[in-house]
Structures are given as C-alpha cells and as structure tokens.
Amino acid sequence: MQAAVVGAGISGITTAYNLAKAGYDVTIFDQRRYPAMATSYANGGQLSASNAEVWNSWRSLVKAIKWLAKADAPLKINLTPDIEKYSWLYKFIKAIPNGNDCTYDTCVMALKAHKLYKQIAFEEDIRFDKVEKGILHIYTNKQEFDNARRVNEIYARAGLKRWEVSAEECLKIEPALVPPPELLGGMFNSTDYTGDIHKFCIQLTKVLQEKYKVKYEQRNIRHIKQINDLRGPVVVCAGIGSRKLAKSVNDVLDIYPVKGYSITINNPEIAPWTSMLDDEAKIVTSRLGKDRLRVAGTAEFNGYNTDIIQNRIKPLIDWSERIFPGINTENITPWAGLRPMTPNMMPIVKQSKNNKRVYYNTGHGHLGWTLSAFTAQSIVQKIVET
C-alpha cells in the first residue's frame, strides 16, 4: 500500500510516521530540501496543554482594537483591504460563542499528544532538548488573572491539573525570574514540557528513512493534477499552503497566515529552566538544552510574508532583559514564521468532500507542536478505517 504526505513540518512528519507504522509505503513531498524549514523551524518550543485556550472571546477582540495603533503590540493587524483576511476575521467573531468548547477539546487533544510524543521519542530514541519542568503562567493584570481562574475550570474537566500560585511561589518555581512590582501571581502545571521542534522533525525523518524506508522528495505539490499522479491516500499537511492546494480539489479550508516571531538567545548564561508564559505580554520562553533560550510571541495579520521587522523583535529582547536582568543577549538569532490559523482555532483533520483519496491534517495555528502527534494519529485512523 502506498501513501503520500504533502508537507514536511511537524504535522507532516508525524503523519508519515503513523502511516509507516500502519504498514504504508510512504513518500513525503516538500518544496524545501530539508524537513521542518518553515513554521516548524523555530517556534516557541512549548508542548502546552495549559495554553489551549482559544483566542475567540469578546475580551480578545476588545484588546485587539486597543492595540491597532500600537506598533509593538502583541497583536498587529494590517488594515489594508483583503477579502481573505476580513472573511477570516468575520468567521473568528462568529466562533466566539463556541470558545469554551473549543478550549476544552484543544486541551484534551494536547494531553493525548503529550503522551504520544514521549512514546515516539522513547521507541525511536529521539533526542530534542526536552525539558520537563512544567509551564508557569504569570499575571500582572487582574482581569487576565480572573480569566485564568475561569479557564482552569475548563482545563480541570479536560484532565489538566493546573493550580494557582502566589507571586512568592512564582520565584520558588523559577529562581531566575525577577518579577515586575505589579506581579499578582501565576498558574502552574508540572506536566507540560518543552523541546526543539526542528530537532524532533529532523531526527524522526532520519528514523523514517532508515528504519521505515520512507522516501523524502523535494517537490512542490501545488494542484490536483499533481495529486492525481500520486498513488494511494494523499494527506495534505502543507500549513499555510494547504488552503490553495485544497482549492484545486474544490475544497474550502479557512486558513489564514498569522505571523509569529521568536528569538533564540544563544549562551544566555542566566535564564529560566522552567518554561514561562506572560499572559499580558503574550510572550513565552522555553529552555532548549544548556545553551539556548527560545523567546517567542506576537501575532501579526499581514498576509503571506515572513519579513523580520525590528519593532516586532525588540519587545522580545526588552522583555527578556527586564524579567531576567542578568541574561546575556549578545548573541541572538531572530526568526518569523506563518502559523496556519483557522477562525475557530481548531485543526482541520478530515477527508476531502470532493476527492476521497485526499485527507487533511492542517490548520493547527500556534499549537502545531502541541497537537500534531494526536491529529496525525487521528487522520491515519480515518484512512485505515475507510
């Protein structure tokens, strides 16, 4: 049995792995020479069920409007007329009533994915700078803190244990933290963890090629004619490119590219080991081994470009130096990537309506690293059962 996977990011590589384990002769197609060179290259690093809250809320919408005139705001929207962008935003607003249900479902998927990643890493001896010290969310805004208490109830129903900690307890959890005077406290869970998504994809690809005889072909699959040339089921895991490819199959995927930025601080000297998320600044940190700290954040609605803009990078550097005053920021690598985001923030895991050979595992947004192990298993189950 043959199968094809279009896209070699985290969703594509984990899909190929599940297909190979199910007995398929798999070929991965990607326009780049190496896997994980786009959105799966330098993300925030967190495998975070505790960041499962979807953005669909009136609270988020009000903040977005306030941030419109602020160049270094966590969220930036280019107001230039664009049907694709404004259609997506309209559907985002329509999805607000379902926000709590989507948060619950996302948390459930994330917890299952956590276990699957550990299973893959153990079985295939994958080393990806994994650090298991939980994730600490810190709060300097009472409304944000109150909302976190509400979301904790949803997380608890989904099976995630996250608890409130005082400002003093935040310092005990992460001694490198020098909190701002307005720190109110935090939320902490010990089961979330971090790791280098790029290393994971590269090493798992080598396992796929050497152990499971999976082929990797540098080829840009762009339309239905090319899909028809492939044999067996075809799983589209092409990130922001999935929308255009689906259109050639007469399927509509509501995916929009939401740009995110990160910096990798090399040899930071003084830096946290516990992963953190500042809910007011919307900035996350992940320790990647002894010598690197990943700091990521911001969301930008600005079309299909990956330009690295300094006034979007500077807030990440400033925040790092403010929260960890002893950190060495002399050697920094900036990066920007386009997250394939759906209006309700849920991944698209389904069979095509118009071509039964085509399946989709895409649209994970900012939680591709967190969710892909589970969605990959889910789509392959659908294929096997069809």
N, C-alpha and C positions, 0 to 999 in steps of 0.2 A: 504494500500500500504506500502510495506517495502522497506527500502533502507539502504545501508551500507556506512560508511565513513572509509577509511583506513588512519590513521594518526590523531593525536590529537594536532597538532600545530595550529597556528592562521588560516591557510587556512582550516584545517580540522574542527575546531570548528565553524568557520563562515559558512562553507558549511553545516554542520549538522544543524545549526540554520535556514538557508534558507530552507533546506529540511523539517524541522519540521514545519515551518511556511506555507509551501506549502501542508501540510497535510500528510506527510510521517511518518511512524513508523520507527524511525532511531536508528541504533546501530553504535557506534563509536568503532573502533578497534585500539589499540595501544600496542606496546610491553612494554611500561612503565606503571607503576601503576597509575601515575597521568598525566594529560594533560600538554602540554607546557613545557616539561622537556628537550627538545633538542634545536634546533635553536631558538625556541620561548621563551627561558628562560631568557636571559639577553642581548638582542640586544641593539642597540644604542638608542632606545626609540623614535625616530623621526617619525612622520607621515608627510612626507616631499615631497610634490609635487615639491618643489624647489630643490630637489636632484634627479630629474627624468632624468637628462642627462645620457644616457648610456655610457659605457666605450669604445665603439667601435669608435676609432679615431686613426689616424696616430700619433697624439700628445701623446696619452696614450701609444702607442706602443714604441715610442722613449724613453719615460720616463722609461718604464718597463725595457728596455735594459740597460739603465744607472744605474738602481737600482740593477742589478743582483749581483754585488759584494759587496753590502752594507747590512750587517746583520740586521740593524734596519730600512730598507727602508719600506715605506708604502706598497709596493708590493714585495712579495718574491716568486720566482718560483724555485722549486726543479727540477734541470735539469736531474735527473735520468730518463733513457728511460722508457716511459709509453705510450702505444698506445692510451689509452683513453684520457690522458691529451693532447698529441700533436695533436690528431684529433680534440679535442675541440678547441685548440688554432688556428688551421688552419681555422676552421669554424668561429671563432671570427674575424679573419682578413678578411675573405670573406664577413662578415656582415658590415664592415666599411662603404661602400657606402650608407647603409640604416640607418646610425646612427641618422641623424636628424629626420627622420620619426619615428623611434622607440622612440626617446626622446619626440616627440610630443604626440604619443599615450600613453606613460607611464604617462605623465603629466595629460592628460585627465582622465585616469583611477584613478590616485591618487586623483584628485579633487572630483571625484564622490565617491570614497571610504571615503574621509574625512566626507562627509555628512552622509553616511551610518553608520559609527562608532558612530557619535553623536546621530543618530536616535536610534540605538541599545541601547546605554548607557542610553538614556532618557527613552525609552519604558521599559527596563528591570532593570533599577536602578543599572547600573554597575558603580562602582567607581574604577578607576585605576590610581590615582595620575595624572590626566590630568592637564597640564599647558598650557594655551593658551596665549603665548606671542610672537608668531611668531618664525622665524628662521633667524639668522644673519650669512651670509657667509662673512668671512674676507679674504683679499688677501694681500700677500706680494710679489707677482710675477706679473710683468706687463703682461706677456703672458697669465697667468691664468685669470687676471682681464679682459683683452681684450676678451678672450673666453667667460667669464661670460656675457659680454655685448652682444655678438652674441647669446648666448643661451637664453638670456632674450627675444629676438625677437620670438623665438620658444615658450617659455612659454606664452608670451602675446597672441599668436594665439590660444594656448590651453585654455586660460581663466585664467591664473595665473597672478596676479599683484605683480611683484617684482621690486623694484627700487634701483637705486644706491645711496649709502650714503658715505659721506666723512669719513676720519679717526676720525675727531672730533665727527661726528654724531654717529659713532660706540660706542663711550664712553657714549653718552647720552642714547642710546638704552640699553646698558649693563654696568652700572657703575662699576661692579666688574672686568671688563676687564682692564688689564694693557698691552697695546699693545706693540709689538716689534717696535723698531725705524723705521723699513722698512715698516710698515703698510701703504698700499696705500688707503684703503677704504674698502667698503663692499657692499653686496647686501642684501636687507631685504624684507621680506614679513610678513604680520601680520596674515595670515590665517592658516599657518602651525602650528602644535601643537605637544605636546609630551605626553607620558604616558607609564605606565608599562605594557608591552605586556603579561607578565606572570600573573599578577593580572587580566587583562582583560579576558584571557582564563580560568583561574580558576573560576572566578565569573560567566562567561557566561555558563560554563559547569554545574555549580550548578543550574542555571536557566533552562538549557535544561533538566536536570534530574528531577527537582521538578515541573516545570510548563508544559513542553512539553513531559515528560515521555520518554526522550531519554535514551538509555542504553549505558553504557560505559564498554567495556570488554577488559581486559588486555590479548591481544593475538597478536602474531606476524604473520601477513598475509604476506607470502613470495612468493607464486607462484599460478599459475592458478587453481590448484586443490582446494586450499582453497577458492579462489574466487568463483568457481563453487558451493561451499557449501552454499554460501550466497544467500539471496533472494533479488529480486528487483535490481535496478541500484546500481552499486558499484562505488564510487568516490575515486580515488587514490589521496591522499594529503600527501604523505609519505616523502616529502622532498628529501634528497639525496637517500633514499631507493626506490624512485619511478622508477628510471631507471631499476633496477634489476627486480622489480615486473612487469614493462611493458614488459621487455624482455621475461618473461614467457608467456605473451599474444601475443608474436611475434610483439610487437610494439617497435619502437626505440625512446627513449627520450634522447636528447642530454643534459644531466645534468652532471655537474662536481662539486664536493665538494670544495668550496672556503672558506678556514678558515678565520674567523674574530675573533678578540679579544675585550674584554671590561673589564673595571674595574668599580666597584661600590664603590664610596667613601662615607663611612658612616660618618654622622655628620661632613660635610666638613667645617662648620662654615662660611667661606667666599667663596661663589661660585655663579656662574651666575644663574639667573632665566630665562633669555632669552636663548633659545636653540641656539647653535652655530655650525658652520662647518668651519674648517680651510682648505681651498681648496688646499693649498700647502702640509700640513702635512697629509691630508686626515683623520682628526680626528673630531668627532662630540661629542657634550655634550648635555645632557638632564637632567633637574631637575625633580626628581621623589619625589614629596611631599617636606616636610620641611627638611627632614633629609638625603636625598640621592642625589648624583650626579652620573649619568652614563656617562662615557667617553669611546668611542669606536672608533675602526678604524683598519686599515691594511687589506690586502688581501694576502692570502698565498695559493699557489698551491702546495699541499704536500700530496695528497691522502686522505684516509679515516681515519685520526687520529685527535683526539681532545686534544693532549698534550698541556699543557700550558707552553710555553717557555719564560723564564725570559727576554731575549733580545727582545721579541716582546711586553711584558707588560711594560717594563721600559720606552719606549718612551711615553706611555700614561701618566705615572706618571710624567715624566720630563716635558712634555708639560703642564700638569695641573698646576704644581708648577711655571712654567715660566710665563704663561699667567695670572694666578691668584695667586700672591705671598703669599697672606695671607691664602691660603687654608690649611686645616688640612688633611694630607694624612696618618695619623697614622693608620687608620682602613680601609683597602681596601680589597675587595673581587674580585679576578680575575676570568675570565671565557673565554672559547673559544668555538665556535660553527661552524658548517659546513653549509654554505649557498648553497642551490641547484641552481646553476647558469647555464643558457643556453648561447650559444655562442652569440646570438643577444640581450641578457639581457631581453628578454620578457618572461612573464609567459606562461606556457602551459595550455590552457583552451580549451579542446576539447573532443570529443567522440573517443573511440578506433576504429581503422580501422578493427580490426580483431575479436573483441568481442563487440557487440553492447550494452551489459549490462555494459561495463566498460567506465568510464569517468575519465578525468584527470584535476586536479586543483593543479598545482605544478610548480616548477621551477622559483619561484619568486626572487631568488638571495638575494641581500641585501635589497630588498624592500618588503619583505613579510608582515611586519606590515603595510606598506604604502598602499599596493594594495589589500590585501586579502578580505576585505569586498566587494569590487566590483567584483573581479573574482569569489567569492563564489556565489554572486547573479547571475552572468552571466552563470555559469555552471549549476545552478539549473534551470534557464530559459530554457537552452538547453534540460535538462532532461524532464521538464514539457511539452515542445513543441514536443518532439519526440513521 
